[in-house]
């Protein structure tokens, strides 16, 4: 008996399986904490996306202006990936948090934590959300060295973590004035030559440009970033698949749902002194969302009595 026959498939391996199937586009709702991850898992999504903007807002209470550190992002990604290791988590890794050695450390840490995929971008360290204006880029060679470091760390880790190269060149410039659509294509073309697994062209302007992106980029999986109110018009998952995108992330999906709901509840409490009448879930049901029954069953299976109803 070798003990390996029933080993679970890792998130990274599962993500690679999904990307190997050309008939499928991976859809990943944006989650930013354990609760939103649990809700997405309960709905049966094949993949989750840990949003950097959501991480900054939920953990720091700050806008997405590059304030999150490696520790902030890694600890959040690791927690989310640990909830159900069989469901891939793609996580934002910003610029990789420094030079090539830092990038390699970031890849190794994310991989060890069970994160299935991560994207590295070409903004300067003082970065900002990809759908804001005024983005500054590092020059091409600095970006390419980040990607070389990421790919080498991926290969040495043996985990198969999926490395996604992101460029903000379509809506940004480097110190030499290089920027725009063609610059973005050039950077991602070289990224594919370096050996990344997927490409992320940030801030596409319209559906025609979506088609042009797919036509001009190398034939490896391309990710589409869907942010309502951002620079890219909203395209449904089926249409994104028809155009040729293999991954679609919805970073602000949970944020957009939570903010108005919480605002409404707080406003009602301030006005009436009571919670909304439709908020009657109760602690039991709330805890069940976050694994109460499984935890109680585990305790009972090993002889525990702490949660027994007897």
Secondary structure, DSSP 8 states (H G I E B T S, - for coil): --S-TT----HHHHHHHHHT-TT--EEEEEE-SHHHHHHHHHTT-SEEEE-HHHHIIIIIS--SSS---HHHHHHHHHHHHHH-TTSEEEEE-TT-SSSHHHHHHHHHHHHHTT--EEEE--B-SS---TTSS-EEE--HHHHHHHHHHHHHHHHHHTS--EEEEEE-GGGEEETT--BSHHHHHHHHHHHHHHT-SEEEE----SHHHHHHHHHHS-SSEEEEE--TTSSS----HHHHHHHT-SEEEETTHHHHHHHHHHHHHHHHHHHHSS--TT----HHHHHHHTTHHHHHHHHHHTT--TT---
